Amino acid sequence: MVPPLPAALKPSGRVDHTPEQHRLDLSASEWPTKAARSHIRTVLRGRADAATVDDMVLVVDELVANALRHTPGIGVLLLEVDQDRATVRVFDAGANCAAVAVKSAKKSDENGRGLGIVARLAEEWFAEPTTAGGKAVVAVFAIALQENSSR
């Protein structure tokens, strides 16, 4: 008799597990955008394809820059890595999730294109309120972890 499959075994054949979490306190950094870019590259080096890592770095740069420019304070960058996706959350002290929206920018405008880039590069993105009264802007990317991953 074959024993029943564990409840955590999905039909795809992979076992459910909690994503790895990599946290970076951006409020403690003198150069938060640089620290965020470096954090993404360091965590995903050799684990995800270079093009996806580049896209994630660009998106994180935009999200951190927006938090610095448009909110009372930046908080934490949280990167969650699973077998087939990476999720980035940038926490800030701004409470207005509705303000996080793609805007139409004219060719002559110097600002207003960043979230459009985020929308094109991320598989999914959104803003969500936090229990602390701020918000997290979230971007999700499909990834294929590289075989040489040691983590």
C-alpha positions as CSV (number, residue, x, y, z in Angstrom):
1,M,0.0,0.0,0.0
2,V,1.3,3.5,-0.9
3,P,1.1,6.0,1.9
4,P,-0.9,9.2,1.2
5,L,0.9,12.2,0.0
6,P,1.8,14.8,2.6
7,A,-0.7,17.7,2.6
8,A,2.1,20.1,1.8
9,L,2.8,18.4,-1.6
10,K,1.3,20.4,-4.4
11,P,0.1,18.8,-7.6
12,S,3.0,20.3,-9.4
13,G,5.3,18.0,-7.3
14,R,6.9,20.7,-5.2
15,V,6.7,21.0,-1.5
16,D,5.1,24.1,0.0
17,H,7.5,26.1,2.0
18,T,7.9,29.6,3.4
19,P,9.8,31.9,1.0
20,E,13.3,33.0,2.1
21,Q,13.1,36.5,3.5
22,H,15.9,39.1,3.2
23,R,15.4,42.3,5.1
24,L,17.3,45.6,4.7
25,D,16.7,48.6,6.9
26,L,16.8,51.5,4.4
27,S,16.3,54.2,7.1
28,A,19.7,53.3,8.5
29,S,21.5,53.9,5.1
30,E,23.1,57.1,4.0
31,W,22.4,56.0,0.4
32,P,19.1,54.0,0.4
33,T,18.7,53.5,-3.3
34,K,22.3,52.3,-3.7
35,A,21.9,50.0,-0.7
36,A,18.7,48.6,-2.1
37,R,20.2,47.9,-5.6
38,S,23.2,46.2,-4.0
39,H,20.9,44.1,-1.7
40,I,18.9,42.7,-4.7
41,R,22.0,41.9,-6.7
42,T,23.7,40.2,-3.7
43,V,20.8,38.1,-2.7
44,L,20.0,37.0,-6.3
45,R,23.5,36.7,-7.7
46,G,23.8,33.2,-9.3
47,R,20.3,32.4,-8.4
48,A,18.2,34.1,-11.0
49,D,18.8,35.1,-14.6
50,A,20.7,38.3,-15.1
51,A,17.9,40.0,-17.1
52,T,15.4,39.5,-14.3
53,V,17.8,40.7,-11.7
54,D,18.4,43.8,-13.8
55,D,14.7,44.4,-14.0
56,M,14.3,44.0,-10.3
57,V,17.1,46.4,-9.6
58,L,15.5,49.0,-11.8
59,V,12.1,48.6,-10.1
60,V,13.6,48.7,-6.6
61,D,15.5,51.8,-7.5
62,E,12.3,53.4,-8.6
63,L,10.3,52.3,-5.6
64,V,12.9,53.5,-3.1
65,A,13.4,56.8,-4.9
66,N,9.6,57.4,-4.9
67,A,9.4,56.6,-1.2
68,L,12.2,59.1,-0.5
69,R,10.7,61.8,-2.7
70,H,7.0,61.5,-1.9
71,T,6.7,60.2,1.7
72,P,7.6,61.3,5.2
73,G,10.1,58.5,5.6
74,I,11.5,55.3,4.2
75,G,11.5,52.1,6.2
76,V,12.5,48.6,5.2
77,L,13.1,46.7,1.9
78,L,11.9,43.1,2.2
79,L,12.8,40.6,-0.6
80,E,11.1,37.2,-0.5
81,V,12.5,34.5,-2.8
82,D,10.5,31.4,-3.6
83,Q,11.2,28.7,-6.2
84,D,9.4,30.6,-9.0
85,R,9.0,34.1,-7.8
86,A,10.6,37.0,-6.0
87,T,8.6,39.6,-4.2
88,V,9.9,43.0,-3.2
89,R,8.2,45.2,-0.7
90,V,9.4,48.8,0.0
91,F,7.9,50.1,3.2
92,D,7.4,53.8,3.9
93,A,5.6,56.1,6.2
94,G,3.2,57.4,3.6
95,A,-0.4,56.2,4.2
96,N,-1.9,57.1,0.8
97,C,-2.0,53.9,-1.2
98,A,-4.2,55.5,-3.9
99,A,-1.4,58.0,-4.7
100,V,0.7,55.0,-6.0
101,A,-0.6,54.9,-9.5
102,V,0.7,55.1,-13.1
103,K,0.3,58.6,-14.4
104,S,0.3,59.8,-18.0
105,A,3.5,61.8,-18.6
106,K,4.0,64.1,-21.6
107,K,7.2,63.9,-23.6
108,S,8.4,67.1,-22.1
109,D,7.7,66.0,-18.5
110,E,10.8,65.3,-16.4
111,N,8.9,63.1,-13.9
112,G,6.0,60.7,-13.9
113,R,7.3,57.7,-15.9
114,G,8.7,55.5,-13.1
115,L,5.6,53.6,-12.1
116,G,4.9,52.9,-15.7
117,I,8.3,51.3,-15.9
118,V,7.4,49.3,-12.8
119,A,4.2,48.2,-14.3
120,R,5.9,47.0,-17.5
121,L,8.7,45.1,-15.8
122,A,7.0,43.5,-12.8
123,E,4.6,40.6,-13.3
124,E,2.3,42.3,-10.7
125,W,2.6,45.4,-8.5
126,F,0.4,47.1,-6.0
127,A,0.4,49.2,-2.8
128,E,-1.0,47.9,0.5
129,P,-1.5,49.6,3.9
130,T,0.6,48.4,6.8
131,T,-0.5,48.0,10.4
132,A,1.9,50.7,11.4
133,G,0.0,53.3,9.4
134,G,2.3,53.5,6.4
135,K,2.3,51.4,3.2
136,A,4.3,48.9,1.3
137,V,4.7,49.1,-2.4
138,V,5.0,45.5,-3.7
139,A,6.4,44.2,-7.0
140,V,6.3,40.5,-8.0
141,F,8.6,38.9,-10.5
142,A,8.6,35.4,-12.0
143,I,12.0,33.8,-11.6
144,A,13.7,30.5,-12.3
145,L,16.2,29.8,-9.6
146,Q,19.5,28.8,-11.1
147,E,20.8,25.3,-10.5
148,N,24.0,26.5,-8.9
149,S,22.1,28.1,-6.1
150,S,23.6,27.2,-2.8
151,R,20.8,28.6,-0.6
